[in-house]
Amino acid sequence: MSNTVKVFLLLLLFGVSITAVASTYSDLNDRWEKSIKNGNYSEAMNIVKDMIRLSKGLRDKNEFALATFSRGETKFYLKEYKRAEADYEMAVNLYDSQNGKNGVSSGTVYCSIARNYYMQNEKVEAYKNFKIALTIYGEKLGNAHDFNMTPLSWLAKIAHELNKNEEAEMYFKRCLNVIKINHGEVSIEMATEYGDMSKYYVDIKNFKNASDAAEKSYMIFRELKGKLNLQTTYMLSMLSEFRCLNGDYSRSVVGFKAANEIADKNVRAFGERTASNYYYYVFSLVHMGLLDEAKTVQKRYGLFMDAQVLTNDPKFIETKDSIKKVINENENLNVGLIRSAFTVLYLKCLGVIYEY
């Protein structure tokens, strides 16, 4: 056998070996993703160790970067946030060395770095890193690309938590525009973002905008999943709550009635009910002068958390000042208990105006 043939066979064997390794690596990556999805994080860690070992033998060093990133992600899901930081940093450096600084893959890692900081309550750092990811996606993919949705949605949330409300609203609107371009106006992504936006508006006490955003979310869920769906029912209940806050009591009652009729037929939905939700239902009924119906709702859904539940003084709900005192002195007290149907009925009798 000539030397030329020997070299050819060796190269062929080497190529087959590399292909086999690549195939095995791909299978491991699929298994890792499945383990993460199923919550088997210890198993995922064992798999990712093999991924790192195999990736070192591949020509494409991006695979080693991906394996390192996957190890960081696994540590994140194991709530080992500090240990995850080192892997994320290494993954960024590896991607940058292979693809040039701040490539799309690095942007994805920056999103995980930001999320990792957020889970450690380091919101300023989280905000900074989501902005880095957004800048990378904008420069490499364009501002309308679907990848922008993740950092935009997070930036809206964190901006609000950092009291940057003008920025929060701007990011919400940009996110909705990206979703519209990539998923359409009637999509789960759009419904979810409108739901998050409605909660933001409630927090800044813009109840009209909260109600409008919640209604858009509800209508999309209803069109996509049907009015009997659990998510749709939950969104209708939240919409009804926001209508109450906006002073739209009649529509609030209509919404709550519809949501409760559906929930009564769905055992799973019962878990979504809260005393706070029923507070708004009963409040709307009381505000419309439907006291008998309010009492019926109160009794039917077990709203029996009266003064005795909250304090040893049975007279604490007899005056507005004593109620405010209990609320002010017990910041962590369950809001649902304070905003119980009994409290509402007493307040109505006293002519107290809702001030929250």
BELVEN-V845547 format. One record per residue. N is the residue number from 1. PHI is phi in degrees with one decimal (* if undefined). Layout:
N,PHI ; N,PHI
This chain:
1,* ; 2,-71.7 ; 3,-63.2 ; 4,-62.3 ; 5,-64.9 ; 6,-61.3 ; 7,-62.2 ; 8,-60.0 ; 9,-65.7 ; 10,-64.3 ; 11,-64.3 ; 12,-62.8 ; 13,-63.7 ; 14,-63.0 ; 15,-64.4 ; 16,-63.7 ; 17,-62.6 ; 18,-62.6 ; 19,-62.5 ; 20,-65.1 ; 21,-62.7 ; 22,-62.2 ; 23,-64.5 ; 24,-62.7 ; 25,-61.5 ; 26,-61.6 ; 27,-64.4 ; 28,-63.2 ; 29,-62.1 ; 30,-63.0 ; 31,-65.2 ; 32,-62.9 ; 33,-60.4 ; 34,-65.5 ; 35,-64.0 ; 36,-63.2 ; 37,-59.7 ; 38,-88.1 ; 39,79.3 ; 40,-91.9 ; 41,-74.0 ; 42,-65.5 ; 43,-62.3 ; 44,-61.2 ; 45,-65.1 ; 46,-64.1 ; 47,-66.2 ; 48,-68.3 ; 49,-64.0 ; 50,-67.6 ; 51,-61.3 ; 52,-65.3 ; 53,-61.7 ; 54,-70.4 ; 55,-63.9 ; 56,-67.3 ; 57,-94.6 ; 58,-92.8 ; 59,-68.2 ; 60,-82.8 ; 61,-71.4 ; 62,-63.2 ; 63,-67.7 ; 64,-66.5 ; 65,-62.6 ; 66,-64.6 ; 67,-63.9 ; 68,-64.7 ; 69,-61.6 ; 70,-63.7 ; 71,-64.6 ; 72,-62.4 ; 73,-61.7 ; 74,-63.2 ; 75,-63.2 ; 76,-61.0 ; 77,-67.5 ; 78,-82.8 ; 79,64.7 ; 80,-96.8 ; 81,-64.5 ; 82,-65.5 ; 83,-70.0 ; 84,-67.3 ; 85,-55.5 ; 86,-63.1 ; 87,-68.5 ; 88,-62.1 ; 89,-63.6 ; 90,-64.7 ; 91,-63.1 ; 92,-60.7 ; 93,-62.9 ; 94,-66.2 ; 95,-63.1 ; 96,-63.5 ; 97,-70.5 ; 98,-86.5 ; 99,-114.9 ; 100,92.7 ; 101,-63.5 ; 102,59.8 ; 103,-82.5 ; 104,-59.8 ; 105,-61.7 ; 106,-64.1 ; 107,-59.4 ; 108,-64.2 ; 109,-65.8 ; 110,-62.1 ; 111,-61.5 ; 112,-70.1 ; 113,-60.0 ; 114,-62.4 ; 115,-63.1 ; 116,-63.3 ; 117,-64.5 ; 118,-60.8 ; 119,-66.9 ; 120,-97.8 ; 121,64.0 ; 122,-97.2 ; 123,-70.1 ; 124,-64.2 ; 125,-66.6 ; 126,-61.6 ; 127,-59.7 ; 128,-61.5 ; 129,-74.3 ; 130,-65.5 ; 131,-66.9 ; 132,-62.8 ; 133,-60.7 ; 134,-63.0 ; 135,-63.2 ; 136,-62.3 ; 137,-61.2 ; 138,-63.2 ; 139,-72.6 ; 140,-89.0 ; 141,-119.1 ; 142,98.1 ; 143,-68.8 ; 144,-94.2 ; 145,-67.2 ; 146,-60.6 ; 147,-60.1 ; 148,-66.8 ; 149,-59.4 ; 150,-62.9 ; 151,-64.2 ; 152,-63.8 ; 153,-63.4 ; 154,-67.3 ; 155,-62.3 ; 156,-62.3 ; 157,-63.1 ; 158,-72.6 ; 159,-57.7 ; 160,-63.5 ; 161,-67.1 ; 162,-94.0 ; 163,62.9 ; 164,-102.1 ; 165,-68.9 ; 166,-65.4 ; 167,-67.4 ; 168,-58.6 ; 169,-63.8 ; 170,-62.7 ; 171,-68.3 ; 172,-58.0 ; 173,-66.7 ; 174,-64.6 ; 175,-64.5 ; 176,-60.1 ; 177,-66.9 ; 178,-63.3 ; 179,-63.2 ; 180,-58.5 ; 181,-66.7 ; 182,-96.9 ; 183,-123.1 ; 184,90.6 ; 185,-72.9 ; 186,-109.5 ; 187,-151.6 ; 188,-60.0 ; 189,-60.6 ; 190,-67.0 ; 191,-62.4 ; 192,-64.6 ; 193,-67.5 ; 194,-62.7 ; 195,-62.4 ; 196,-64.1 ; 197,-65.2 ; 198,-64.0 ; 199,-67.7 ; 200,-60.9 ; 201,-65.0 ; 202,-63.8 ; 203,-61.0 ; 204,-96.1 ; 205,62.6 ; 206,-99.1 ; 207,-70.3 ; 208,-66.0 ; 209,-64.7 ; 210,-62.4 ; 211,-64.1 ; 212,-63.7 ; 213,-66.5 ; 214,-63.9 ; 215,-65.7 ; 216,-63.4 ; 217,-61.8 ; 218,-60.1 ; 219,-64.2 ; 220,-69.0 ; 221,-58.2 ; 222,-64.0 ; 223,-68.0 ; 224,-82.6 ; 225,-116.7 ; 226,90.1 ; 227,-72.2 ; 228,-91.6 ; 229,-68.2 ; 230,-62.4 ; 231,-62.7 ; 232,-62.7 ; 233,-63.4 ; 234,-61.7 ; 235,-67.2 ; 236,-65.3 ; 237,-63.8 ; 238,-66.9 ; 239,-58.7 ; 240,-63.7 ; 241,-62.8 ; 242,-69.5 ; 243,-62.7 ; 244,-62.3 ; 245,-61.5 ; 246,-85.4 ; 247,83.0 ; 248,-93.6 ; 249,-67.8 ; 250,-65.0 ; 251,-71.2 ; 252,-62.2 ; 253,-63.7 ; 254,-57.9 ; 255,-65.1 ; 256,-63.8 ; 257,-60.4 ; 258,-64.0 ; 259,-64.0 ; 260,-70.9 ; 261,-62.2 ; 262,-72.3 ; 263,-63.3 ; 264,-61.5 ; 265,-94.5 ; 266,-128.8 ; 267,-60.0 ; 268,-62.0 ; 269,-66.6 ; 270,-59.2 ; 271,-65.5 ; 272,-82.6 ; 273,-73.4 ; 274,-133.5 ; 275,-60.7 ; 276,-62.6 ; 277,-57.6 ; 278,-71.1 ; 279,-56.7 ; 280,-67.3 ; 281,-61.6 ; 282,-65.8 ; 283,-59.8 ; 284,-62.3 ; 285,-63.0 ; 286,-63.8 ; 287,-65.1 ; 288,-87.0 ; 289,83.1 ; 290,-93.0 ; 291,-67.1 ; 292,-63.1 ; 293,-66.9 ; 294,-62.1 ; 295,-66.3 ; 296,-63.7 ; 297,-62.9 ; 298,-57.7 ; 299,-72.9 ; 300,-63.6 ; 301,-99.6 ; 302,70.3 ; 303,-85.3 ; 304,-108.6 ; 305,-78.9 ; 306,-92.5 ; 307,-57.2 ; 308,-63.0 ; 309,-72.1 ; 310,-94.3 ; 311,-155.9 ; 312,-76.9 ; 313,-90.8 ; 314,-67.3 ; 315,-100.5 ; 316,-67.5 ; 317,-95.7 ; 318,-81.5 ; 319,-136.2 ; 320,-62.2 ; 321,-63.1 ; 322,-69.5 ; 323,-65.4 ; 324,-60.8 ; 325,-64.1 ; 326,-61.4 ; 327,-64.3 ; 328,-66.3 ; 329,-89.0 ; 330,-133.1 ; 331,-61.6 ; 332,-93.6 ; 333,-65.2 ; 334,-54.4 ; 335,-60.5 ; 336,-61.5 ; 337,-70.3 ; 338,-64.1 ; 339,-92.5 ; 340,-85.6 ; 341,-62.5 ; 342,-61.0 ; 343,-59.8 ; 344,-59.6 ; 345,-63.9 ; 346,-64.2 ; 347,-61.0 ; 348,-63.4 ; 349,-63.6 ; 350,-84.8 ; 351,74.1 ; 352,-77.5 ; 353,-88.8 ; 354,-62.5 ; 355,-121.9 ; 356,-81.2
